[in-house]
Amino acid sequence: MKSVAGVRKYSGAGTDWAAWLLGIGLGLTLALQATTMRHSDITSVYAVIASVSRAAALVGTYFAIVGIFLVARIPWVERGVGHDRLVTWHRKLGPWSLYLIGFHVLFIVLSFAGQDHVALAVEMWRMLGNFEWMWWALAGFILMVAAGVTSYKKARAKMSYETWWTVHVLTYSAIAASFMHQVVNGQMFIGHPLNRAYWTFLYVAMGFSILWWRIGIPLVRSLRHNLRVEKVVVEGPGVISVVMKGRKLTELAAEGGQFFGWRFAAKGHFLMSHPYSLSAAPTAHYLRITVKDLGDHSRSLASLSAGTRVFVEGPYGAFTAGRATMPHVVLVGGGVGITPVRALMDEFKNGVQMDVIYRASRKEDLVLKEELDYLEYHSNGSIRVHYLVGSRKEHPMDAKSLKALVPRIADADIYICGPGPLVEAVKAAADDLGVPKNRFHDEAFAFHNE
Ligand SMILES: Cc1cc2nc3c(=O)[nH]c(=O)nc-3n(C[C@H](O)[C@H](O)[C@H](O)COP(=O)(O)OP(=O)(O)OC[C@H]3O[C@@H](n4cnc5c(N)ncnc54)[C@H](O)[C@@H]3O)c2cc1C
């Protein structure tokens, strides 16, 4: 399907497909328990508690596996649903998985302790000794709790991104560690090869998608395209652009507005990948990012030397021209959020009318200004750039002020990338102006802070 921008348009059907698949999987998972219940599972209170806790474990584990699929960077899922939305679902599902598995651990011990008439601690010790693979399951549970605690907003704010990320990634091992105790001890698996095959399939598919899409494909593609740093350009106070050169880059099928996870083969950069949006539409040989110094990683990009090898994961994101439905678009960039907006400007074709609103606190923060002016000057009137420099009081970004700036804004598609409060203000203004939700497109510059 083609959109007004003349580029590929995403239908949104991906969300429906994802919901259907997840629902079917949840149904099958609950069926594992429902179809293997015995009469003895409902003859005492403790037996019922054990059954409920097993169901909680199944659903909790299913949610954990789905959570990993959601961030496995499966290309058609990313394109159909949108990276931001997938990460939001992942974040919402995570705590439920932990609650359900925590419920299972507590209540399965309680139910066995009740039946054996012993204290909880004694029963727990017995279970660790009597059932196979229980120590692994316990280790997995402890890792899950650690990931949960470190993801809690207040705890997260106190640690570096790197620490949070390392603990978080350990949940993969946590989920894997619990597998054997389930299939060896679970009554829904013992003597039920089909159930065991389904459960094993989920784990194998999860492992495969991580190895394939998050590690294998990015590695092979990066080597194949031989991407290397060409130069680093200072754009303004604390802002630099990194220009990278490679071969056959059109095969990456990236679009302006999208982002990659970037990993530079330089000291202090290789172990962690950081997300940055393209700040110009990609060409056959060049990619460019523009980065604001916000911490260790972004700051040290300034010292990258020419020739440094670059590994990329992506492209990701649905902040693309193909989402537009109207022949008039309003592109709003706040601060360094101008980077994907600048790249998007290269993507709109077929005479699409563009109003670009660049919001910054100080004049010196207006990076890439020369490029925006150049594009406006050569656009035959199809691009208008509005610079809004100053305080929030001066530029409230509400419906009234936006309409004064762009009188036909209610008939446009609105794109915004910038700090959370700016995105929220423009979202509220779009609602007030009656812009339907499908014509509002935003990109957040934080994976896990909301
Ligand atoms: C989709 C997306 C696109 C982005 N595009 C750009 C861009 O074009 N230009 C730009 O300047 N910045 C961009 N960012 C933000 C950029 O990734 C972070 O500023 C950068 O990773 C900070 O790392 P640091 O070590 O320098 O800072 P830190 O001191 O570690 O962190 C500074 C802030 O960035 C957050 N952060 C750090 N690392 C990551 C990470 N890997 N993933 C998510 N959040 C992280 C932290 O939670 C913290 O709020 C983008 C972020 C996302 C999610």
The ligand as an SDF file (V2000), in Angstrom:
LIG
                    3D

 53 58  0  0  0  0  0  0  0  0999 V2000
   14.7300    5.2640   19.9550 C   0  0  0  0  0  0  0  0  0  0  0  0
   15.7720    6.2130   20.4880 C   0  0  0  0  0  0  0  0  0  0  0  0
   16.3950    7.0940   19.6250 C   0  0  0  0  0  0  0  0  0  0  0  0
   17.3500    7.9900   20.1300 C   0  0  0  0  0  0  0  0  0  0  0  0
   17.9380    8.8630   19.2600 N   0  0  0  0  0  0  0  0  0  0  0  0
   18.8110    9.7780   19.7420 C   0  0  0  0  0  0  0  0  0  0  0  0
   19.4340   10.7250   18.8540 C   0  0  0  0  0  0  0  0  0  0  0  0
   19.2170   10.7290   17.6370 O   0  0  0  0  0  0  0  0  0  0  0  0
   20.2890   11.6170   19.3930 N   0  0  0  0  0  0  0  0  0  0  0  0
   20.5690   11.6470   20.7430 C   0  0  0  0  0  0  0  0  0  0  0  0
   21.3590   12.4830   21.1690 O   0  0  0  0  0  0  0  0  0  0  0  0
   20.0030   10.7620   21.5960 N   0  0  0  0  0  0  0  0  0  0  0  0
   19.1400    9.8310   21.1300 C   0  0  0  0  0  0  0  0  0  0  0  0
   18.5720    8.9270   21.9960 N   0  0  0  0  0  0  0  0  0  0  0  0
   18.9570    8.9510   23.4260 C   0  0  0  0  0  0  0  0  0  0  0  0
   20.2850    8.2190   23.6090 C   0  0  0  0  0  0  0  0  0  0  0  0
   20.1750    6.8380   23.3300 O   0  0  0  0  0  0  0  0  0  0  0  0
   20.7820    8.3430   25.0660 C   0  0  0  0  0  0  0  0  0  0  0  0
   20.8860    9.7160   25.3500 O   0  0  0  0  0  0  0  0  0  0  0  0
   22.1570    7.7220   25.2100 C   0  0  0  0  0  0  0  0  0  0  0  0
   22.0950    6.3230   25.0330 O   0  0  0  0  0  0  0  0  0  0  0  0
   22.6730    8.1040   26.5750 C   0  0  0  0  0  0  0  0  0  0  0  0
   23.7270    7.2050   27.0080 O   0  0  0  0  0  0  0  0  0  0  0  0
   24.8820    7.7160   27.9580 P   0  0  0  0  0  0  0  0  0  0  0  0
   25.7270    6.5870   28.4300 O   0  0  0  0  0  0  0  0  0  0  0  0
   25.5780    8.8220   27.2470 O   0  0  0  0  0  0  0  0  0  0  0  0
   24.0720    8.3380   29.1740 O   0  0  0  0  0  0  0  0  0  0  0  0
   23.6360    7.7440   30.5750 P   0  0  0  0  0  0  0  0  0  0  0  0
   24.2080    8.6170   31.6310 O   0  0  0  0  0  0  0  0  0  0  0  0
   23.8530    6.2620   30.7020 O   0  0  0  0  0  0  0  0  0  0  0  0
   22.0910    7.9890   30.4470 O   0  0  0  0  0  0  0  0  0  0  0  0
   21.5160    9.2440   30.1540 C   0  0  0  0  0  0  0  0  0  0  0  0
   20.0130    8.9650   29.9160 C   0  0  0  0  0  0  0  0  0  0  0  0
   19.8510    8.1350   28.7450 O   0  0  0  0  0  0  0  0  0  0  0  0
   19.1640    6.9100   29.0790 C   0  0  0  0  0  0  0  0  0  0  0  0
   19.8460    5.8190   28.3550 N   0  0  0  0  0  0  0  0  0  0  0  0
   21.1560    5.5340   28.4150 C   0  0  0  0  0  0  0  0  0  0  0  0
   21.4720    4.5280   27.6030 N   0  0  0  0  0  0  0  0  0  0  0  0
   20.3280    4.1310   27.0210 C   0  0  0  0  0  0  0  0  0  0  0  0
   20.0140    3.1100   26.0980 C   0  0  0  0  0  0  0  0  0  0  0  0
   20.9330    2.2820   25.5660 N   0  0  0  0  0  0  0  0  0  0  0  0
   18.7370    2.9750   25.7460 N   0  0  0  0  0  0  0  0  0  0  0  0
   17.8240    3.8180   26.2410 C   0  0  0  0  0  0  0  0  0  0  0  0
   18.0510    4.7960   27.1000 N   0  0  0  0  0  0  0  0  0  0  0  0
   19.2910    4.9510   27.5010 C   0  0  0  0  0  0  0  0  0  0  0  0
   19.3180    6.7650   30.5630 C   0  0  0  0  0  0  0  0  0  0  0  0
   18.2220    6.0490   31.1030 O   0  0  0  0  0  0  0  0  0  0  0  0
   19.3310    8.2020   31.0460 C   0  0  0  0  0  0  0  0  0  0  0  0
   18.0300    8.7350   31.1610 O   0  0  0  0  0  0  0  0  0  0  0  0
   17.6630    7.9980   21.5160 C   0  0  0  0  0  0  0  0  0  0  0  0
   17.0440    7.0860   22.3610 C   0  0  0  0  0  0  0  0  0  0  0  0
   16.1110    6.2040   21.8700 C   0  0  0  0  0  0  0  0  0  0  0  0
   15.4620    5.2430   22.7870 C   0  0  0  0  0  0  0  0  0  0  0  0
  1  2  1  0
  2  3  1  0
  2 52  2  0
  3  4  2  0
  4  5  1  0
  4 50  1  0
  5  6  2  0
  6  7  1  0
  6 13  1  0
  7  8  2  0
  7  9  1  0
  9 10  1  0
 10 11  2  0
 10 12  1  0
 12 13  2  0
 13 14  1  0
 14 15  1  0
 14 50  1  0
 15 16  1  0
 16 17  1  0
 16 18  1  0
 18 19  1  0
 18 20  1  0
 20 21  1  0
 20 22  1  0
 22 23  1  0
 23 24  1  0
 24 25  2  0
 24 26  1  0
 24 27  1  0
 27 28  1  0
 28 29  2  0
 28 30  1  0
 28 31  1  0
 31 32  1  0
 32 33  1  0
 33 34  1  0
 33 48  1  0
 34 35  1  0
 35 36  1  0
 35 46  1  0
 36 37  1  0
 36 45  1  0
 37 38  2  0
 38 39  1  0
 39 40  1  0
 39 45  2  0
 40 41  1  0
 40 42  2  0
 42 43  1  0
 43 44  2  0
 44 45  1  0
 46 47  1  0
 46 48  1  0
 48 49  1  0
 50 51  2  0
 51 52  1  0
 52 53  1  0
M  END
$$$$
